[in-house]
Amino acid sequence: MKSAMIKTMQALAASSPIGTEHEYSINDRNCRPLAISDRIIQRIAGQVQHEVPFGGILVSKELQKHAIELIPDRPGNLSFLESNLYQGLCELYRTTNHEYGFMGLGMHPLLTLDETTYWDHDEQEYYQVYDRLFNIKQHGWLNIQALQINIPYVGKDELVAMFNKIRSLIPYLVAVSASSPMVEGKLNSYMDNRLVYYRQNQAAIPEICHNILPEKLESADDYVRINRQIYSELKKCGAEILCREWVNSRGVIVRFTRKCLEVKAIDEQECLHSDMAFSAFLLALLRTDLALEEEESSLQAMLEDAMHSGVAGMRPELEKLFAQAEKSATAEERRYLPLVAKRIEQGSLAEIMVQKLRETDGMVEPLLKEMQWCLKENRPYSAEPESRGKTAPSDQK
């Protein structure tokens, strides 16, 4: 049975289109956040809406008004997603006359909470309830940007097998993709601060997030029971409006309405190519027959280490995982995997950023302009200066 399930997962991961969602901050010329997502949407669409077709993609609001989300117009393979999204991003730059610097990363490194607010147009009823329960005026709500990967499943058995495998991979994915080492302009000891704040943003009802790491499933009914428990707690607080499948905030959730697993644990990277590289890494790992840790306390300890240290805390394990991913990767995925190999060798983007800041006596703005340039040119950032663009980010038009 296990062998048959692995073959089914291999076939699915090799052939089925996936979907991704990408969240970027909107910034002025000094890399300070601008809470103007509604104005940008109105500018490109003629009116304020929460989601609009534009440039061959979908442009959507986020809860935080200094961020905007790009969604491909349909699921597809990695090359299609990268091309489709980058075309839309370029059109967004052109339509806004290159007035703003869009930037990835798991959190805005400089943002203070007085510089942003939450979306104040449609869907207010949800945000008002969230605010009443949890106070959304905090970094875990107003300053997080995640790469979301939506992976389809066929049947309940496949759902359970893929869910449990992704659950066991979460610490490794967090370690290699960490990109949020700075909060309000200051470095601290964590490489992934987004998840530090994310895991405590709904502390009044801890079952919603469950410390990021989901429970192991024996059946799809287990997941339904977990969601019902969350809904029961919400109803006790008069928050029935939030009783939807998306309220579950673990690092991977099931979207029954879309028939996919939504991976939420990965920090947004610096450019679309990097996001696709981490998507390729995950897809290739799903195709492997790996013996992974399943015990919850061990996984929680690994996740804490990943959030704190990034790659540095588990480089040997990541090197072994990468070797397996290379063997199982499709030809398309192998074109993306060298970026992941480099991150395992050099450290996550967060570790590279910390290294750069130490080398430059904490000069943040030039580094952030480089991050904006990476997104604009769709070129991964590297610890090796000669591999970066020769034109200064501030000179890009």
Secondary structure, 3 states (H helix, E strand, C coil): CHHHHHHHHHHHHHHCCEEEEEEEEEECCCCCECCCHHHHHHHHHCCCCCEEEECCEEEEECCECCEEEEEECCCECHHHHHHHHHHHHHHHHHHCCCCCEEECCCCCCCCCHHHCCECCCCCHHHHHHHHHHHCCCCHHHHCCCEEEEEEECCCHHHHHHHHHHHHHHHHHHHHHHCCECEECCEECCCCEHHHHHHCCCCCCCHHHCCCCCCCCCCCHHHHHHHHHHHHHHHHHCCCHHHCCHHHCCCCEEEECCCCEEEEEEEECCCCHHHHHHHHHHHHHHHCCCCCCCCCHHHHHHHHHHHHHHHHHHCHHHHHHHHHHHHHHCCHHHHHHHHHHHHHHHHCCHHHHHHHHHHHCCCCHHHHHHHHHHHHHHCCCCCCCHHHCCCCCHHHCC
